[in-house]
């Protein structure tokens, strides 16, 4: 699954364009490497998103197959901060 699609479906970011903007300035890393929005992610990948408040880290637990409800997002990733 593409990084931008995963972040949008799991509600980490609201829009795929947000992922594109953050990737273009190098603020999103997957497994320690600066990522592009089209980067393929898989289970157990570590996503780091740098923000003004610090670095948010997420480990992928499961990939969604369709849209995700707000109360189900914890099934798909684990927050490591």
C-alpha positions as CSV (number, residue, x, y, z in Angstrom):
1,X,0.0,0.0,0.0
2,X,1.3,3.5,-0.8
3,X,2.4,5.7,2.1
4,X,0.0,8.5,1.3
5,X,-3.0,6.2,1.1
6,X,-2.1,4.5,4.4
7,X,-1.7,7.8,6.2
8,X,-5.0,9.1,4.9
9,X,-7.1,5.9,5.4
10,X,-5.8,5.6,9.0
11,X,-6.5,9.2,9.7
12,X,-3.0,10.1,10.7
13,X,-3.1,12.9,8.0
14,X,-6.3,14.3,6.6
15,X,-5.3,14.6,2.9
16,X,-2.9,12.8,0.6
17,X,-1.7,16.2,-0.5
18,X,-0.5,16.8,3.1
19,X,1.7,13.7,2.8
20,X,3.1,15.0,-0.5
21,X,3.9,18.4,1.0
22,X,5.6,16.9,4.0
23,X,7.6,14.3,1.9
24,X,8.8,17.1,-0.4
25,X,10.6,18.8,2.4
26,X,11.9,15.5,4.0
27,X,9.7,15.4,7.1
28,X,8.4,11.9,6.7
29,X,10.6,8.8,7.0
30,X,9.9,5.2,6.6
31,X,12.3,2.9,8.5
32,X,14.8,5.8,8.9
33,X,14.9,6.8,5.2
34,X,13.2,9.9,3.8
35,X,10.2,8.7,1.9
36,X,8.1,9.8,-1.1
37,X,4.3,9.6,-1.1
38,X,4.4,6.6,-3.4
39,X,6.6,4.6,-1.1
40,X,5.2,1.1,-0.6
41,X,4.6,0.4,3.1
42,X,4.1,-3.0,4.8
43,X,3.3,-4.5,8.2
44,X,6.0,-3.7,10.8
45,X,7.3,-0.6,9.0
46,X,8.2,2.4,11.2
47,X,6.8,5.8,10.0
48,X,8.3,9.0,11.5
49,X,6.6,12.3,10.9
50,X,8.4,15.4,12.1
51,X,6.2,18.2,13.4
52,X,6.8,21.5,15.3
53,X,6.0,19.6,18.5
54,X,8.5,16.8,17.8
55,X,8.7,13.5,16.0
56,X,5.7,11.3,15.9
57,X,6.5,7.6,15.4
58,X,4.0,4.9,14.2
59,X,4.5,1.2,13.7
60,X,2.2,-0.4,11.1
61,X,0.2,-3.4,12.6
62,X,-2.1,-4.1,9.7
63,X,-2.9,-2.6,6.3
64,X,-6.5,-1.4,5.8
65,X,-8.5,-2.9,2.9
66,X,-11.1,-0.2,2.7
67,X,-12.1,2.9,4.6
68,X,-11.4,3.0,8.3
69,X,-13.7,4.2,11.0
70,X,-12.3,6.6,13.6
71,X,-12.9,4.1,16.4
72,X,-10.9,1.4,14.5
73,X,-7.7,3.3,13.7
74,X,-5.9,1.7,16.7
75,X,-6.1,-1.7,14.8
76,X,-3.8,-0.5,12.1
77,X,-0.9,1.3,13.8
78,X,0.8,1.6,17.2
79,X,1.9,5.1,18.4
80,X,5.5,4.8,19.7
81,X,6.0,8.2,21.3
